[in-house]
């Protein structure tokens, strides 16, 4: 299990669900690298950072990745701090080799 920092929406049922008033929080999560199906850059979070919707203390150059995790018949998407190459390295996916059939 690898520890990452997730970007979480902090809206509740009383707030407007459009992104103009949305605020976000950060929390640590643990990810099983074997369940990661896809890693892609998340430009929406970078926009939220520029708009001041993410917590204070993040550098304006911070990049974000969206991970798609396998959960059986459906998946789970989570946004984490770090560019796709950094996340790939942290998850140890650089060492994986493809099997030839």
FENPENOR-V494880 format. One line per field, one symbol per residue. phi: phi as a letter, one per 20 degrees, with the letter a starting at -180 (. if undefined). Layout:
# FENPENOR-V494880
phi->???
This chain:
# FENPENOR-V494880
phi->.decdeedfdfcfeefefffdfdccdbecddegfefebcbfdffffffffemeegfoeffegdccddddfcnfcccdcdcepfgfffgfffmefefdeeee
